[in-house]
Amino acid sequence: MKREDTKKTAVKSSGRPEPAADATKSAGFRKWRMLVLIILFAVVAAVYTVTLVRIVNDRAAPEKQPEKTYVRTSKIYSVRGEIFDRNGKPLVTNEYSYSLVLEYGGMAPTYQQENEELLKLFEAIDRAGRRKDLKFDYCPFIGTYPALYFDSVLCGTPAVSSRLSRIKKDLSLPEDSGAEDLAAALCVKYSITDKNGEPRYSGSETTDLLFIRYEMEAEQFAPDQPLYLLRELTEEEITAFSETKIVAIGIKPEVSRVYGYPGRASHIIGRTGKIFSEDVDYYVSLGYPANATVGIDGVEKAFESILHGVDGIKEIEYDADGMIVAERTVREPVNGKDIYLTIDIDLQGAAEEALRSNISKISREAIANNQKNEGEDCDCGAIVVQNVSDGAILALASYPSFDLSTFGTDYPELAKDPLKPLFNRALEGTYAPGSTYKVCVAAGALMDGTIMADGSAFSAGTIIDTKGKYTYYDDYQPACWLYAYGQASHGPITVTKAIEVSCNYFFYELGRQMGINRISEHSKEFGLGQNTGIELPEAIGNLSDRNYAESNGITWTGGLTIATAIGQAYSKFTPIQLAGYLATVLNSGKRYASHLLLSSKYYDGSGYEIFQPVVLSDSGMSRSVRDVLVNAMSRVVDENASVTAFDGFDVKVGGKTGTAEVAGQSPNGVFIGFAPLNDPEISVACVLEKGAHGYNAAFPVRDVMEAYFHGAEGNYDNEN
């Protein structure tokens, strides 16, 4: 019988269910039914809760968020400061252009995504018609992938060959690997092909990607090293490239230096350019990017820390569709300061022209007169004009010179020019001072009260009986220059007369009594053979003394002492040292540092700083000694028959000539001068290489003083 039938019979016979055989089983069934109900309720509650949370979230953020965003870091470029003369005339200003660059911070997260954007970039360049201007300086490949070979001429240049070797090494390729092997390795690395070398793109697309990838490797593409693609963009091109939505490209402003006075003050101003390879570590340590533009010589380099700006940083967030989501300025840019030089650009021009015209005149006249060693070979020179009261340099001229605005194209010719126009003679040329040195010797003897042969102290009234030929030493008996003209002498004279007529005999005797040690010490006090403090590179020259002799294996003699006393022997000084030496005499022994920086400030006038004069030394020369020397130098100009440059000049001038012998050529002409006589404002030093006579060097000084006092260009040819 079925269980169902049995159950029905039992109910029917009793009228109610029969008790279960096992009461425990009945209680367990009830417990399980309750557990099932609890679980069911929990599931329903969970479903309801999830649904509710989803509804709440949907209301809070009804728009679907993008799957990915990109953050591009770009620079906010600062502006380099400009350069002005002391009167605010612009010497160097900025001119802006714009370049298309590839920026590291905007590159996609995978190489394949980058490749897609790079191909879009090439398409944009083609649409702009600028493919011909897309030049990769270091890419050595010629041909179309896979038929590639190396450009042997390009690979022969050091810049390309060194990069090629580095890239091969980075890719673990042998040094002798060919173009195809290198191309294949780059294609695999940058997912241009798959790992088996199968191309993902057409031949021309693969070639484009390969070339730009190589250039990125060669340029060491990095956050601070963008890859330049196109320069000199037009406004239309800037707009077109900006609308491509290619995140990795940027429009970079480029600054070109524009020269307000082309060809003038070139040795002073200097140039800007990319950091030299040997200087990269230094500039990077200062926070510069490795490819930064910096001053590479002249005041552009000397005042780099003032002129250069600090770039800002901006973050731009893009969504997956290339739309800008947010922009954040991480660091504000700081522009460089403008600087004002001590140079008067009009006076500088007068000095440069004075050199050119007078050098031409000297050689022209000597050649016309068929004279030997009278300046027919005169071809170079320098002039320095210094403010007596504070050491400011008003003009610093070197001839021949060059034009900064055409330097790039002119450089090959300038570099091989035998006259060395790139050489700054005013600061780096060293010359024997000739008789201009006699003022220093006289000053030292007067300050010391040097004991003379008769036991008296040297003074302005001391008389030395000059004999023409100096016979104190048996082995060295030089003669005064006058002795050569009829065996004459200047006779008994004082120091004032000795300076006026430039008597060698007088200074032979005075120098011997002083001794070389005192001569050398006083020379240092006047800044001869010493750093002047100028901010540009300068030569130190050398003092003719025992230290110099010892370091060069020379035995010092009394003859060298007396030769030194007239500005010969081993003394070599720069024109700027001569100008500073004269200014120190006029300042009664107070020596100011020579300087070119007058002041600096931001373009809006804030941050103004002015240079404070620096006193390097003070010998404590008395006013009476100073006046003796000034009087003597006034007589050189007024009474010396050979010095005619200042005839008719309406400002009283003092000065000293010097003629320095040079073996096998015309002597150098040297002149130091100052004005006005009673209240000196400027000291001027001029050296004419092979200028024959010191009085020839006085003519350029006259022209400079004419320009200084009267604002005129002067009578440069001195025809009248």
C-alpha positions in Angstrom: 0.0 0.0 0.0 1.2 3.5 -0.8 2.2 5.8 2.0 -0.5 8.3 0.9 -3.2 5.7 1.3 -2.1 4.8 4.7 -2.1 8.4 5.8 -5.7 8.9 4.6 -7.0 5.8 6.4 -5.5 6.9 9.7 -7.2 10.2 9.6 -10.5 8.8 8.7 -10.5 6.3 11.5 -9.6 8.7 14.3 -11.1 12.0 13.1 -7.6 13.8 13.9 -4.0 13.1 13.1 -2.3 10.4 14.9 0.7 11.3 17.1 4.0 11.1 15.2 6.1 8.1 16.0 9.1 10.5 16.8 8.3 13.9 18.4 11.8 15.2 17.9 11.4 15.0 14.1 8.3 17.3 14.3 10.2 20.0 16.3 13.2 19.9 13.9 10.9 20.5 10.9 9.5 23.7 12.5 13.1 25.0 13.1 14.2 24.5 9.6 11.0 26.2 8.2 11.8 29.3 10.4 15.5 29.4 9.2 14.3 29.3 5.6 12.0 32.2 6.2 14.8 34.2 7.8 17.2 33.6 4.9 14.5 34.6 2.4 13.9 37.8 4.3 17.6 38.6 4.4 17.9 38.1 0.6 14.9 40.3 -0.1 16.3 43.0 2.2 19.8 42.9 0.6 18.3 43.2 -2.9 16.2 46.2 -1.7 19.3 47.8 -0.1 21.4 47.5 -3.2 18.7 48.9 -5.3 18.2 51.8 -3.0 21.9 52.6 -2.9 22.1 52.5 -6.7 19.2 54.9 -7.0 20.8 57.3 -4.5 24.1 57.1 -6.4 22.5 57.7 -9.7 20.8 60.8 -8.4 24.1 62.1 -6.9 26.0 61.5 -10.2 23.6 61.2 -13.1 26.4 61.7 -15.7 28.7 58.9 -16.6 32.3 59.6 -15.6 35.0 59.2 -18.2 36.9 56.0 -18.1 40.4 57.8 -18.0 41.9 61.3 -17.8 45.3 62.6 -18.8 47.3 65.2 -17.0 49.8 67.1 -19.1 52.5 69.2 -17.5 53.6 72.2 -19.5 55.7 75.2 -18.8 54.6 78.8 -18.4 57.7 80.4 -20.0 59.4 83.3 -18.3 60.9 86.3 -20.1 64.7 87.1 -20.2 65.6 90.6 -19.0 66.6 93.2 -21.4 69.8 95.4 -21.5 70.0 99.2 -21.5 72.8 101.7 -21.3 73.2 104.2 -18.4 70.7 106.6 -20.1 68.0 104.0 -20.7 68.8 103.5 -24.4 67.9 99.9 -25.3 71.0 97.8 -26.2 69.3 94.4 -26.3 65.6 93.7 -26.4 63.4 90.7 -27.0 61.6 89.6 -30.1 59.2 86.7 -29.9 58.4 83.9 -32.3 56.6 80.6 -31.7 57.6 77.0 -32.2 55.7 73.7 -32.4 57.1 71.2 -29.8 56.4 67.8 -28.6 56.1 67.8 -24.8 57.0 64.8 -22.7 54.3 65.5 -20.1 51.5 65.1 -22.7 52.5 61.8 -24.1 49.9 58.9 -24.0 50.4 56.0 -21.5 51.4 53.4 -24.0 53.7 53.4 -27.1 50.9 52.3 -29.4 48.6 55.1 -28.2 51.6 57.5 -28.7 52.1 56.2 -32.2 48.5 56.9 -33.1 48.9 60.5 -31.9 52.2 61.0 -33.6 50.6 59.9 -36.9 47.9 62.5 -36.3 50.6 65.0 -35.8 52.2 64.2 -39.1 48.8 64.6 -40.8 48.4 68.0 -39.1 51.9 69.1 -40.3 51.0 67.9 -43.8 47.7 69.9 -43.8 49.7 73.0 -42.8 52.1 72.4 -45.7 55.1 72.4 -43.4 56.4 68.9 -44.0 59.5 70.4 -45.8 60.3 72.4 -42.7 60.2 69.3 -40.4 63.9 68.7 -39.9 65.4 66.1 -37.6 69.0 67.2 -37.0 70.4 63.8 -35.7 68.4 61.1 -37.5 70.9 59.2 -39.7 68.4 57.2 -41.8 67.9 57.6 -45.5 65.1 55.8 -47.4 61.7 54.3 -46.6 61.2 51.4 -44.2 62.3 48.7 -44.5 64.8 49.8 -47.2 66.9 52.1 -45.0 70.6 53.0 -44.9 72.8 55.5 -43.0 73.7 59.0 -44.3 77.5 58.6 -44.3 78.1 62.4 -44.4 75.8 63.1 -41.5 77.1 60.1 -39.5 80.6 61.6 -39.9 79.8 64.6 -37.8 80.7 64.3 -34.1 77.2 65.4 -32.8 75.5 62.7 -34.9 78.1 59.9 -34.5 78.2 60.3 -30.7 74.4 60.0 -30.4 74.3 57.1 -32.8 76.8 55.2 -30.6 74.9 56.0 -27.5 71.6 54.8 -28.9 73.1 51.5 -30.2 74.5 50.9 -26.8 71.2 51.6 -25.1 69.5 49.1 -27.4 72.3 46.5 -26.7 73.3 46.5 -30.4 76.9 46.1 -31.6 78.7 49.3 -32.5 78.9 48.1 -36.2 75.2 47.5 -36.5 73.7 48.7 -39.7 70.6 50.8 -40.4 68.2 47.9 -40.8 69.2 46.3 -37.5 68.9 49.7 -35.7 65.6 50.4 -37.3 64.2 47.0 -36.4 65.3 47.3 -32.7 63.6 50.8 -32.5 60.4 49.5 -34.1 60.1 46.7 -31.6 60.9 48.9 -28.7 58.3 51.5 -29.6 55.6 49.0 -30.8 55.8 50.2 -34.4 56.1 46.5 -35.3 55.1 43.6 -33.1 57.7 41.5 -31.3 58.1 39.4 -34.4 58.9 42.4 -36.6 55.6 42.4 -38.4 54.6 46.0 -39.2 51.5 47.6 -37.7 51.5 50.5 -40.1 52.2 51.3 -43.8 55.7 51.8 -45.0 55.5 55.6 -45.0 53.8 55.6 -41.6 56.5 53.3 -40.1 59.2 55.6 -41.6 57.7 58.7 -40.0 57.3 57.0 -36.6 60.9 55.6 -36.8 62.4 58.9 -37.7 60.7 60.9 -34.9 61.3 58.1 -32.4 65.0 58.2 -33.3 65.1 62.0 -32.9 63.5 61.7 -29.5 66.2 59.2 -28.5 68.9 61.5 -29.8 67.6 64.6 -28.1 67.0 62.5 -24.9 63.3 63.6 -24.9 62.3 64.2 -21.3 60.1 66.5 -19.1 62.7 69.3 -19.4 63.7 68.4 -23.0 60.9 69.1 -25.5 61.4 68.0 -29.1 61.3 70.9 -31.5 59.3 70.2 -34.6 58.6 73.5 -36.4 59.7 77.1 -35.9 58.3 80.5 -36.9 54.7 79.5 -36.7 52.1 81.9 -38.2 49.0 82.9 -36.2 46.9 80.7 -38.5 49.2 77.7 -37.8 49.2 78.3 -34.1 45.4 78.2 -34.2 45.3 75.1 -36.4 47.7 73.1 -34.3 46.0 74.2 -31.1 42.7 72.8 -32.4 44.1 69.3 -33.3 43.4 68.1 -29.7 46.8 66.3 -29.8 47.6 66.5 -26.1 51.4 66.1 -26.5 52.1 69.1 -28.7 52.7 72.6 -27.4 53.2 76.0 -28.7 56.5 77.4 -27.2 57.4 81.0 -27.4 61.0 81.7 -28.6 62.9 84.8 -27.7 65.4 86.3 -30.1 67.8 89.0 -28.9 67.5 92.2 -31.0 70.4 94.7 -30.9 69.6 98.3 -30.7 73.0 99.4 -32.0 74.2 96.6 -34.3 78.0 96.4 -34.4 78.4 98.6 -31.4 79.6 97.4 -27.9 79.7 93.8 -29.2 82.6 92.8 -27.0 80.7 94.1 -24.0 77.2 92.7 -24.6 78.0 89.2 -25.6 75.6 86.5 -26.9 73.1 84.0 -25.7 72.8 80.3 -26.7 72.2 76.8 -25.6 74.2 75.6 -22.6 77.6 74.3 -23.7 77.9 70.5 -23.0 80.7 71.1 -20.5 78.5 73.5 -18.5 75.3 71.3 -18.4 76.0 69.9 -14.9 76.6 73.3 -13.5 73.4 74.8 -14.9 71.3 71.8 -14.1 72.5 72.1 -10.5 71.0 75.6 -10.5 67.7 74.3 -11.6 68.0 75.0 -15.4 66.8 72.5 -17.9 69.6 71.0 -19.9 68.5 72.6 -23.1 68.1 76.1 -21.6 69.2 79.3 -23.4 71.8 81.2 -21.3 74.3 83.9 -21.7 77.5 82.5 -23.1 79.8 85.5 -23.0 79.9 89.2 -22.3 77.4 90.8 -19.9 74.8 88.2 -21.1 76.9 85.7 -19.2 78.2 87.9 -16.4 74.7 88.9 -15.3 72.9 85.6 -16.2 71.7 85.3 -12.6 69.9 88.7 -13.0 68.7 88.4 -16.6 67.3 84.9 -16.6 63.8 84.1 -15.5 62.3 81.0 -13.8 59.7 79.2 -15.8 56.4 78.4 -14.2 54.6 75.0 -14.3 51.0 74.4 -15.3 49.0 71.1 -15.2 46.2 70.6 -17.7 43.8 67.7 -17.2 42.1 66.2 -20.3 39.3 63.7 -20.5 39.3 60.6 -22.8 38.0 62.7 -25.7 40.8 65.3 -25.4 38.7 68.0 -23.8 40.1 70.1 -21.0 38.7 69.2 -17.6 40.8 71.4 -15.4 43.9 73.6 -15.4 46.1 74.3 -12.4 49.1 76.6 -12.0 51.7 74.7 -9.9 54.3 77.4 -10.0 54.1 81.0 -11.2 56.8 82.2 -13.7 59.3 84.8 -12.6 60.7 87.0 -15.3 64.3 88.1 -15.5 65.3 91.6 -14.5 66.3 94.3 -16.9 69.9 95.6 -16.4 71.3 99.0 -16.9 75.0 99.2 -17.7 77.4 102.0 -16.8 78.2 102.3 -20.6 77.1 105.4 -22.5 76.3 103.9 -25.9 76.9 107.2 -27.7 80.3 107.6 -26.0 81.0 103.9 -26.8 80.3 104.6 -30.5 82.6 107.6 -30.4 85.4 105.5 -28.9 85.0 102.8 -31.5 85.0 105.2 -34.4 87.9 107.1 -32.9 90.0 103.9 -33.0 89.0 103.0 -36.5 89.6 106.4 -38.0 92.9 107.2 -36.2 94.4 103.7 -36.9 93.5 104.2 -40.5 95.0 107.6 -40.6 98.3 106.6 -38.9 99.0 103.7 -41.3 97.8 105.6 -44.3 100.2 108.6 -43.6 103.1 106.3 -42.8 102.7 104.4 -46.0 102.3 107.6 -48.0 105.5 108.9 -46.6 107.3 105.6 -47.1 108.3 105.5 -43.4 109.6 102.4 -41.7 108.4 101.5 -38.2 106.3 104.7 -38.0 102.9 103.1 -37.8 102.5 101.8 -41.4 101.6 98.5 -39.7 99.2 100.0 -37.2 96.0 97.9 -37.3 94.5 97.3 -33.8 93.8 99.2 -30.6 91.6 99.7 -27.5 90.2 102.6 -25.4 88.7 102.5 -21.9 86.8 105.4 -20.4 86.3 105.2 -16.6 84.4 107.5 -14.2 87.0 108.7 -11.7 84.6 109.0 -8.8 83.3 105.4 -8.7 85.0 103.1 -11.2 82.1 103.0 -13.6 83.2 102.1 -17.1 81.6 104.5 -19.6 83.2 103.1 -22.8 85.1 99.9 -23.5 86.2 99.8 -27.1 88.3 97.2 -28.9 89.3 97.4 -32.6 88.7 95.6 -34.9 85.3 94.5 -33.7 82.3 92.6 -35.0 78.5 92.7 -35.3 76.4 90.6 -33.0 73.4 90.7 -35.3 75.3 88.9 -38.0 77.6 86.9 -35.8 76.3 83.5 -36.9 77.0 84.1 -40.6 80.1 86.0 -40.0 81.8 83.7 -37.6 83.9 81.6 -40.1 85.5 84.7 -41.4 85.9 86.3 -38.0 87.5 83.2 -36.6 90.3 83.1 -39.2 90.9 86.9 -39.4 94.5 87.4 -38.4 93.6 90.7 -36.6 91.4 88.7 -34.2 88.3 90.9 -34.1 86.7 88.6 -31.5 89.5 89.3 -29.0 88.6 92.0 -26.5 91.9 94.0 -26.3 90.5 96.5 -23.8 90.3 93.7 -21.2 92.5 90.9 -22.4 95.2 92.6 -24.4 98.4 93.1 -22.3 100.9 95.8 -23.3 104.1 97.3 -22.0 103.0 100.7 -20.5 106.0 102.6 -21.7 106.5 106.0 -20.1 102.9 106.1 -18.7 104.5 104.0 -15.9 106.7 106.9 -14.8 103.8 108.5 -13.0 103.5 105.4 -10.8 107.2 105.4 -10.0 107.1 109.1 -9.3 104.1 108.7 -7.0 105.7 105.9 -5.1 109.0 107.8 -4.6 107.1 110.9 -3.4 104.9 108.9 -1.0 107.9 107.0 0.4 110.3 110.0 0.5 112.9 107.7 -1.2 116.4 108.4 0.1 118.6 109.6 -2.8 122.3 109.3 -3.4 123.1 112.4 -1.3 121.1 111.2 1.6 118.1 113.5 1.1 114.5 112.3 0.9 113.0 112.6 -2.6 110.4 115.4 -3.0 108.9 117.6 -5.6 111.9 119.9 -5.4 114.5 117.2 -5.7 116.8 117.8 -8.7 118.5 115.1 -10.7 121.3 116.1 -13.1 120.5 114.0 -16.1 123.4 113.1 -18.3 121.7 111.5 -21.3 123.5 108.2 -21.0 123.1 106.3 -17.7 126.4 104.8 -16.8 125.9 103.5 -13.2 126.2 99.8 -14.3 129.1 98.6 -16.3 127.1 95.9 -18.2 124.0 97.9 -19.0 124.2 101.6 -19.9 120.9 102.7 -21.5 120.4 106.3 -22.8 117.5 108.7 -22.6 115.5 109.0 -25.8 116.9 112.5 -26.2 120.4 111.2 -26.3 119.7 109.5 -29.6 119.1 113.0 -31.1 122.6 114.5 -30.9 123.8 113.1 -27.6 121.9 115.7 -25.6 120.5 115.5 -22.1 117.7 117.2 -20.2 120.1 118.5 -17.6 119.2 119.2 -14.0 115.4 118.7 -13.6 112.7 118.0 -11.1 110.1 115.3 -11.2 107.5 117.6 -12.8 109.8 118.4 -15.7 110.9 114.8 -15.9 107.3 113.7 -16.4 106.6 116.5 -18.9 109.6 115.7 -21.1 109.5 111.9 -20.3 113.2 111.8 -19.3 114.4 108.2 -19.1 117.6 109.1 -17.3 115.7 110.8 -14.4 113.7 107.6 -13.9 116.7 105.3 -14.2 118.2 107.0 -11.2 114.9 107.3 -9.3 114.1 103.7 -9.9 117.5 102.5 -8.8 117.2 104.4 -5.5 113.7 103.0 -4.9 114.5 99.4 -5.6 112.3 97.0 -7.4 110.5 95.8 -4.3 109.0 99.3 -3.6 108.3 99.9 -7.3 106.4 96.6 -7.3 104.4 97.4 -4.2 103.3 100.8 -5.4 102.3 99.3 -8.7 100.0 96.9 -6.9 98.5 99.8 -4.9 97.5 101.4 -8.2 96.0 98.2 -9.6 98.7 97.4 -12.2 99.0 93.7 -12.8 95.9 93.2 -10.6 92.3 92.3 -11.0 90.3 95.4 -11.7 87.0 94.0 -10.4 85.3 94.2 -13.8 82.6 91.6 -14.2 83.9 90.3 -17.6 86.9 88.0 -18.1 90.1 90.0 -18.0 93.8 89.3 -18.3 95.9 90.1 -15.2 99.1 90.9 -17.1 102.3 90.9 -15.1 104.5 93.0 -12.9 108.2 93.2 -13.8 109.7 92.2 -10.5 111.7 89.5 -8.7 108.6 87.3 -8.3 108.0 87.3 -12.0 111.7 86.7 -12.7 111.9 83.8 -10.3 108.8 82.1 -11.7 110.2 82.3 -15.2 113.8 81.3 -14.4 115.2 84.8 -14.8 118.0 86.2 -12.7 117.1 89.6 -11.5 119.6 92.4 -12.1 119.9 96.1 -11.4 119.6 96.7 -15.1 116.1 95.1 -15.0 115.1 97.5 -12.2 115.9 100.6 -14.1 114.3 99.2 -17.3 111.2 98.5 -15.3 111.2 102.1 -13.9 110.6 103.5 -17.4 107.8 101.0 -18.3 109.8 98.4 -20.1 111.4 95.0 -19.0 108.6 92.5 -18.3 105.7 94.8 -17.3 102.5 94.1 -19.3 99.2 95.7 -18.4 95.7 95.9 -19.9 94.1 99.1 -21.1 91.5 98.9 -18.3 94.2 98.6 -15.7 95.8 101.7 -17.1 92.6 103.7 -16.9 92.0 102.5 -13.3 95.6 103.3 -12.4 95.2 106.9 -13.5 91.9 107.2 -11.7 93.6 106.0 -8.5 96.2 108.7 -8.8 93.5 111.3 -9.3 91.7 109.9 -6.2 94.8 110.3 -4.0 95.4 106.6 -3.9 91.8 105.4 -3.4 91.3 102.5 -5.9 87.7 101.7 -7.0 86.7 98.5 -8.6 85.9 98.9 -12.3 82.4 97.8 -13.0 79.8 97.6 -15.8 76.6 97.1 -13.8 74.7 100.3 -12.9 71.4 98.9 -11.7 68.7 96.3 -12.3 64.9 96.1 -12.0 61.9 94.3 -13.2 60.1 95.6 -16.3 57.4 97.1 -14.2 59.9 99.1 -12.1 59.8 96.9 -9.0 62.8 95.1 -7.5 65.1 98.1 -8.2 68.7 97.6 -7.1 71.6 100.0 -7.7 75.3 99.0 -7.7 77.3 100.4 -4.8 80.9 101.5 -5.7 83.6 99.2 -4.1 86.9 100.5 -2.8 89.6 97.8 -3.4 92.4 99.6 -1.7 93.6 103.0 -0.4 97.3 103.8 -0.3 96.7 107.1 1.6 98.5 109.3 -0.9 98.6 112.9 0.3 96.8 115.6 -1.6 100.1 117.4 -2.1 101.6 114.4 -3.9 98.5 114.0 -6.0 98.7 117.7 -7.0 102.4 117.4 -8.1 101.5 114.5 -10.4 98.4 116.3 -11.8 100.4 119.4 -12.5 103.1 117.4 -14.2 100.5 115.7 -16.5 99.0 119.0 -17.3 102.4 120.2 -18.6 102.6 117.0 -20.8 99.6 118.2 -22.7 100.2 122.0 -22.6 104.0 122.2 -22.9 105.3 119.0 -24.6 105.7 120.0 -28.3 105.0 116.5 -29.5 101.5 116.3 -27.9 99.3 118.4 -30.2 96.1 116.4 -30.0 94.5 118.8 -27.5 95.5 122.0 -29.2 92.5 124.3 -29.3 90.4 122.0 -27.0 88.3 124.0 -24.7 88.6 121.7 -21.7 91.8 121.5 -19.7 93.3 118.0 -20.0 96.2 116.2 -18.3 97.9 113.1 -19.5 101.0 111.0 -20.2 102.4 109.5 -23.3 104.1 106.2 -23.6 106.0 104.5 -26.5 106.7 100.8 -26.0 109.2 99.1 -28.2 108.1 95.9 -30.0 110.7 93.8 -31.8 110.4 93.8 -35.6 107.5 96.3 -35.9 106.4 99.8 -35.1 106.3 100.5 -31.3 103.0 100.5 -29.5 101.5 103.9 -28.8 100.0 104.5 -25.3 98.3 107.5 -23.8 96.5 108.0 -20.5 94.5 111.2 -20.0 91.9 112.8 -17.8 89.7 115.9 -17.7 88.7 118.4 -16.5 92.1 119.1 -15.0 91.0 120.7 -11.7 88.0 118.4 -11.1 88.6 115.2 -13.0 85.5 113.3 -14.1 86.9 110.7 -16.5 90.2 108.9 -17.0 90.9 107.5 -20.4 93.5 104.9 -21.5 94.3 104.2 -25.2 96.7 101.7 -26.7 97.4 101.6 -30.4 99.2 98.4 -31.5 102.1 99.5 -33.7 100.9 103.1 -33.3 104.6 104.3 -33.4 104.3 107.0 -30.8 102.4 107.8 -27.6 101.3 111.1 -28.9 99.4 109.3 -31.7 97.3 107.5 -29.1 96.3 110.9 -27.7 94.2 111.7 -30.8 91.6 109.0 -30.1 91.4 110.2 -26.5 90.8 113.8 -27.7 87.9 112.5 -29.9 86.4 110.6 -26.9 86.7 113.7 -24.7 85.0 115.8 -27.4 82.1 113.4 -27.4 81.9 113.3 -23.6 82.0 117.0 -23.0 80.2 118.2 -26.1 78.1 115.3 -27.3 79.8 115.5 -30.7 81.4 112.7 -32.7 84.7 114.5 -32.9 87.1 115.1 -35.7 88.1 111.5 -36.2 90.3 111.9 -39.2 92.2 114.8 -37.6 92.7 116.4 -41.0 92.7 119.9 -39.6 
